[in-house]
Amino acid sequence: MLKETFPGKTVTFQLTPDKIGQNIATLYVHPILVQPVSAVLYIHGFNDYFFQIHVADWFTSQGIQFFALDLRRYGRSLLPHQKPGDTHNIAEYFEEIILALNYIRTKKGIKNIALMGHSTGGLITSLYCSQFKDYYPVDALILNSPFFEFNMSYIEKCLLPVMAALGKIFPGIPAPASLSKGYGESIHKEFHGEWEFDRLIKPIEGHRVELGWVNAIYTAQRTLQKGLDIRLPILVMYAEKSVKPGTYREDMQTADSVLNVADIERIADSLGKQVTKKAIPEGMHDLMLSNKTARQEVFKTIKDFLQNKTDILTN
């Protein structure tokens, strides 16, 4: 299905089947010429998969081996019988994260690992690090515009608990709204962006979601907002400003047009006691897809964090 040809290799993990059938996850392994002592494992967001090779190249240039997971029902792991991105409990993703970390440690012999999550991946990795404080630990958590709160109007937020409750009982009911096209058009090169990705598995308008997914995300967000006490150095990055989602506008090129960054900044302190927060000027929702100046600031921020707060990058 994928059009891209990447320089690395992929490893397929067979996961526990669900009531619908088989599940797999796919680990992308970026090549590196030297034997690394550290690694980063990247977890993508909703309506997403890993395609940001320039990010892998940057980590490799720092002597850090890069790995990325396409979670079950996403990207390279999407099977014909599955609904893209569907989940009723984000804790199910912990299975592939554990398998990926074990692969990095046992097959690659790398002990120092940073876990990195974007958007929904930031929510998933935060809860993972909270649940496995002592077992399957990692050394640092890096979050790129994490999905800590739905970006909704006041009335929509009042209705959200009702939708979540319905989703627990009737998970297959379609949600009343999905992603707008504006963000997708702001990043894809065929529209207004500079990036190319497979629009079959990352459609511009996003995959339709059901109330079961809404309940899963809402439940995870409420758990996080109560406080997680993650005992790791944590870097939380987000755009300096947000703009309203919707149809494409030029201001989407220099702001987060998916999430409200004020929510991210406020909720980040709930993660633990070692949180470093950084607002990126002219950052987009996926900070790694922002303009060159913003991307350079993101990479500088990560490098400073890894050098000063962890043992992952000490040179």
Backbone torsions as a table, in degrees:
resi	resn	phi	psi	omega
1	MET	NA	-37.1	-175.4
2	LEU	-74.1	139.9	178.5
3	LYS	-87.3	-27.1	-172.2
4	GLU	-72.9	148.4	169.9
5	THR	-115.1	112.1	-176.5
6	PHE	-100.7	153.9	-175.6
7	PRO	-74.2	-18.3	-176.3
8	GLY	-91.5	-162.2	178.2
9	LYS	-124.2	168.5	177.1
10	THR	-123.1	150.0	176.5
11	VAL	-123.5	130.0	-178.7
12	THR	-100.6	129.6	175.5
13	PHE	-104.2	127.2	172.6
14	GLN	-83.2	123.5	-174.9
15	LEU	-106.1	171.4	177.3
16	THR	-61.4	125.8	178.6
17	PRO	-65.6	152.8	172.9
18	ASP	-107.7	-170.1	-175.4
19	LYS	-68.7	-16.9	178.7
20	ILE	-87.7	-29.2	-179.9
21	GLY	146.8	-149.4	-173.4
22	GLN	-66.4	146.6	171.4
23	ASN	-128.9	140.3	172.5
24	ILE	-134.1	160.4	169.4
25	ALA	-131.1	151.9	-174.9
26	THR	-123.8	124.4	178.6
27	LEU	-100.7	121.6	173.8
28	TYR	-89.6	129.9	-178.8
29	VAL	-115.5	109.7	-178.5
30	HIS	-80.5	138.6	-177.8
31	PRO	-69.4	149.3	175.6
32	ILE	-145.6	141.7	-172.8
33	LEU	-84.2	-28.1	-178.6
34	VAL	-103.5	162.0	175.4
35	GLN	-79.6	109.3	-175.3
36	PRO	-80.3	156.7	174.4
37	VAL	-104.7	-9.4	-177.8
38	SER	-136.5	160.2	179.9
39	ALA	-148.4	162.5	170.9
40	VAL	-126.5	136.9	175.5
41	LEU	-112.6	118.3	-173.6
42	TYR	-101.1	134.5	177.1
43	ILE	-119.2	122.7	-174.9
44	HIS	-75.2	178.3	179.4
45	GLY	-101.1	-169.1	178.2
46	PHE	-71.0	152.5	-177.1
47	ASN	50.8	48.6	-170.6
48	ASP	-152.0	170.9	170.9
49	TYR	-162.5	172.0	-178.2
50	PHE	-83.0	122.3	174.8
51	PHE	-140.8	-1.7	-172.6
52	GLN	-83.7	71.3	-174.8
53	ILE	-61.5	-30.2	179.3
54	HIS	-62.5	-27.8	176.3
55	VAL	-70.2	-45.7	176.9
56	ALA	-59.4	-41.7	179.8
57	ASP	-62.8	-39.1	-179.4
58	TRP	-65.4	-47.4	179.3
59	PHE	-61.1	-40.4	178.8
60	THR	-62.1	-37.8	179.1
61	SER	-64.7	-20.5	177.8
62	GLN	-91.7	2.7	-178.4
63	GLY	82.9	16.0	-179.3
64	ILE	-109.2	123.8	179.2
65	GLN	-75.1	140.3	-174.0
66	PHE	-109.0	132.7	174.7
67	PHE	-130.0	147.5	177.3
68	ALA	-139.6	137.4	178.4
69	LEU	-100.4	130.7	160.6
70	ASP	-93.2	109.5	-176.8
71	LEU	-64.5	164.0	176.4
72	ARG	-52.3	140.0	178.5
73	ARG	68.5	18.3	177.0
74	TYR	-131.1	146.8	167.3
75	GLY	48.7	-124.6	-178.7
76	ARG	-65.9	-14.4	-176.8
77	SER	-100.2	-0.8	-178.2
78	LEU	-75.7	122.5	179.7
79	LEU	-101.2	157.5	-173.4
80	PRO	-57.7	-29.9	-176.1
81	HIS	-87.4	3.0	-171.2
82	GLN	-106.1	151.9	171.7
83	LYS	-88.4	127.5	-176.2
84	PRO	-57.9	127.7	173.9
85	GLY	73.0	3.8	-174.8
86	ASP	-69.7	135.8	172.1
87	THR	-157.3	149.7	173.9
88	HIS	-112.8	-2.7	179.5
89	ASN	-162.4	113.4	-175.2
90	ILE	-70.0	-12.4	176.6
91	ALA	-64.7	-19.0	178.4
92	GLU	-62.7	-25.6	-179.6
93	TYR	-71.5	-14.5	-179.8
94	PHE	-62.1	-28.4	-179.3
95	GLU	-59.4	-48.1	-178.7
96	GLU	-74.2	-29.1	175.8
97	ILE	-64.8	-43.1	178.2
98	ILE	-61.8	-45.0	179.6
99	LEU	-62.5	-41.3	179.8
100	ALA	-65.3	-44.3	179.6
101	LEU	-64.4	-39.6	177.1
102	ASN	-64.1	-38.1	177.1
103	TYR	-62.5	-45.4	-179.3
104	ILE	-62.3	-40.0	-177.9
105	ARG	-76.2	-47.1	-171.9
106	THR	-86.1	-42.4	-178.0
107	LYS	-82.8	-33.2	-177.5
108	LYS	-104.2	-13.1	178.0
109	GLY	68.6	27.6	-178.6
110	ILE	-102.8	127.4	-175.7
111	LYS	-102.7	-33.8	-177.9
112	ASN	-91.4	114.4	-172.9
113	ILE	-133.2	132.5	170.6
114	ALA	-102.2	136.2	174.9
115	LEU	-98.8	132.6	-175.3
116	MET	-129.1	129.3	-178.6
117	GLY	-131.6	140.9	176.5
118	HIS	-111.5	130.6	173.7
119	SER	56.2	-116.4	177.2
120	THR	-59.7	-33.8	175.5
121	GLY	-61.6	-30.3	176.0
122	GLY	-69.8	-35.7	175.2
123	LEU	-67.1	-45.6	-179.2
124	ILE	-61.8	-48.7	-176.7
125	THR	-67.5	-32.6	177.5
126	SER	-63.6	-46.4	179.8
127	LEU	-69.1	-34.0	175.6
128	TYR	-60.3	-49.7	-178.0
129	CYS	-64.2	-29.9	177.4
130	SER	-71.9	-42.7	-176.2
131	GLN	-72.6	-35.8	-175.8
132	PHE	-109.8	60.7	-179.6
133	LYS	-64.9	-36.1	-175.9
134	ASP	-111.3	-28.4	-177.7
135	TYR	-107.3	136.1	-173.6
136	TYR	54.8	47.4	-178.0
137	PRO	-74.5	158.3	168.5
138	VAL	-121.9	176.5	-172.1
139	ASP	-102.0	-16.5	-179.7
140	ALA	-164.4	158.6	178.4
141	LEU	-127.6	126.0	179.5
142	ILE	-118.3	123.3	-176.1
143	LEU	-118.3	130.2	-179.0
144	ASN	-113.2	102.6	-179.0
145	SER	49.1	60.1	-176.2
146	PRO	-67.8	147.8	-175.4
147	PHE	-87.4	76.9	-177.3
148	PHE	-88.1	-16.1	-175.9
149	GLU	-158.8	142.9	173.1
150	PHE	-66.2	139.6	177.5
151	ASN	-93.2	92.5	-173.2
152	MET	-134.9	164.1	172.3
153	SER	-71.1	168.6	-180.0
154	TYR	-59.1	-44.2	-179.0
155	ILE	-65.3	-42.4	179.0
156	GLU	-62.7	-39.4	178.9
157	LYS	-66.7	-32.1	176.2
158	CYS	-66.6	-32.1	-179.7
159	LEU	-85.1	-16.3	-174.9
160	LEU	-57.6	-46.4	178.5
161	PRO	-59.3	-32.8	178.1
162	VAL	-67.7	-45.0	178.5
163	MET	-62.2	-40.3	179.3
164	ALA	-64.2	-42.5	179.3
165	ALA	-63.8	-41.1	175.9
166	LEU	-63.4	-38.4	-179.6
167	GLY	-65.0	-27.3	177.1
168	LYS	-70.5	-33.4	-178.1
169	ILE	-92.7	-40.7	-178.7
170	PHE	-124.8	73.7	-172.1
171	PRO	-64.2	-22.6	-175.2
172	GLY	-85.5	-1.2	178.7
173	ILE	-69.3	129.6	179.0
174	PRO	-62.1	138.8	175.4
175	ALA	-70.4	150.0	-175.4
176	PRO	-69.5	-16.8	-177.6
177	ALA	-144.7	161.0	176.4
178	SER	-136.3	-169.5	179.4
179	LEU	-65.9	146.8	173.1
180	SER	-83.7	161.6	-177.6
181	LYS	-75.9	-17.4	-172.3
182	GLY	-56.5	-47.3	-177.9
183	TYR	-64.6	-47.0	179.2
184	GLY	-57.9	-41.4	179.2
185	GLU	-70.8	-24.2	179.7
186	SER	-75.2	-16.1	-177.8
187	ILE	-112.8	-24.1	-176.6
188	HIS	-83.1	138.0	-173.7
189	LYS	-68.2	-21.1	178.1
190	GLU	-75.9	-9.3	179.0
191	PHE	-116.8	-95.4	-175.2
192	HIS	-125.4	4.9	-175.4
193	GLY	-106.6	-168.0	-179.3
194	GLU	-122.4	8.9	-173.2
195	TRP	-115.0	151.6	177.3
196	GLU	-119.3	133.0	176.1
197	PHE	-148.6	164.8	-176.7
198	ASP	-75.7	110.1	-175.8
199	ARG	-76.6	-8.5	173.9
200	LEU	-72.7	-36.7	-177.9
201	ILE	-106.3	-10.0	171.6
202	LYS	-133.4	73.2	-175.8
203	PRO	-67.1	149.0	-178.9
204	ILE	-57.6	-40.3	-177.4
205	GLU	-87.2	-0.6	179.2
206	GLY	81.7	157.4	174.1
207	HIS	-77.1	142.7	174.8
208	ARG	-67.4	141.8	179.9
209	VAL	-116.2	160.9	179.0
210	GLU	-113.9	168.3	-176.4
211	LEU	-66.0	-23.3	174.3
212	GLY	-62.6	-38.3	176.7
213	TRP	-68.0	-42.8	178.5
214	VAL	-58.1	-44.7	179.6
215	ASN	-63.4	-40.3	-179.6
216	ALA	-62.6	-44.5	-179.3
217	ILE	-69.7	-45.5	-179.3
218	TYR	-59.7	-44.1	179.3
219	THR	-62.8	-43.7	179.2
220	ALA	-64.4	-41.9	179.8
221	GLN	-64.5	-40.9	178.7
222	ARG	-64.7	-37.9	176.8
223	THR	-62.1	-45.4	-179.5
224	LEU	-63.8	-43.5	-175.1
225	GLN	-68.2	-19.0	174.4
226	LYS	-75.5	-14.4	179.9
227	GLY	110.7	132.5	-175.0
228	LEU	-112.2	-24.4	-179.2
229	ASP	55.4	49.1	175.7
230	ILE	-72.8	125.8	-174.4
231	ARG	-98.9	57.0	-179.4
232	LEU	-140.5	157.2	166.3
233	PRO	-65.7	131.0	-176.2
234	ILE	-127.0	130.7	173.8
235	LEU	-111.0	122.1	177.6
236	VAL	-115.1	114.8	179.9
237	MET	-113.3	146.0	-179.6
238	TYR	-158.0	162.1	179.2
239	ALA	-65.9	155.1	-179.9
240	GLU	-68.4	-27.7	-179.9
241	LYS	-148.0	162.4	175.0
242	SER	-115.1	155.3	170.2
243	VAL	-129.2	160.7	-175.3
244	LYS	-66.9	132.7	174.4
245	PRO	-63.7	166.7	177.9
246	GLY	144.5	-148.9	177.0
247	THR	-70.7	159.5	-173.5
248	TYR	-62.4	136.4	171.3
249	ARG	-138.0	155.8	-176.6
250	GLU	-62.4	-30.9	-178.2
251	ASP	-67.5	-12.1	175.9
252	MET	-69.7	-15.3	-180.0
253	GLN	-75.0	-15.4	-175.2
254	THR	-133.3	28.1	-179.7
255	ALA	-158.3	166.3	175.1
256	ASP	-82.0	116.3	-179.6
257	SER	-105.6	17.8	177.6
258	VAL	-117.5	-51.0	-176.5
259	LEU	-113.9	161.3	173.3
260	ASN	-89.2	111.9	-174.6
261	VAL	-66.9	-22.5	176.1
262	ALA	-63.5	-34.3	176.1
263	ASP	-64.9	-43.8	-179.6
264	ILE	-61.9	-47.6	-178.5
265	GLU	-60.4	-40.4	-177.3
266	ARG	-71.9	-44.3	-172.6
267	ILE	-80.8	-20.7	-176.6
268	ALA	-54.3	-33.0	-179.2
269	ASP	-67.9	-12.6	178.3
270	SER	-77.0	-10.3	-173.9
271	LEU	-74.0	-39.8	-175.6
272	GLY	171.9	-166.3	-174.9
273	LYS	-99.5	-1.1	-177.1
274	GLN	-121.0	50.3	-175.2
275	VAL	-97.5	127.7	171.3
276	THR	-109.1	123.5	-178.8
277	LYS	-109.2	142.3	-179.4
278	LYS	-145.5	120.4	173.3
279	ALA	-90.6	130.3	-175.9
280	ILE	-101.7	114.4	176.9
281	PRO	-58.3	134.2	179.0
282	GLU	63.9	19.6	177.6
283	GLY	-73.8	147.2	173.3
284	MET	-98.3	-175.6	-179.0
285	HIS	-60.2	-55.3	169.2
286	ASP	-86.0	103.6	-175.3
287	LEU	-57.6	-28.6	-178.9
288	MET	-72.3	-11.3	178.3
289	LEU	-106.4	9.1	178.5
290	SER	-72.9	177.3	178.9
291	ASN	-63.8	167.7	-171.8
292	LYS	-58.5	-42.3	-178.9
293	THR	-62.1	-43.8	179.1
294	ALA	-66.3	-41.4	178.6
295	ARG	-60.7	-41.5	178.8
296	GLN	-61.5	-36.7	177.1
297	GLU	-67.8	-37.3	176.8
298	VAL	-62.5	-48.7	-178.8
299	PHE	-64.4	-39.2	177.4
300	LYS	-62.9	-41.4	179.9
301	THR	-63.4	-43.4	178.3
302	ILE	-63.8	-44.1	-179.1
303	LYS	-61.9	-45.5	178.8
304	ASP	-61.4	-41.6	179.6
305	PHE	-63.0	-48.4	-178.0
306	LEU	-65.4	-35.7	179.8
307	GLN	-72.8	-38.5	-171.4
308	ASN	-95.6	-23.0	-173.3
309	LYS	-114.1	-11.2	-173.5
310	THR	-139.2	175.7	172.7
311	ASP	-101.3	10.1	-175.6
312	ILE	-74.8	-35.5	179.6
313	LEU	-133.3	104.4	-175.0
314	THR	-114.4	-5.1	-178.5
315	ASN	-92.9	NA	NA
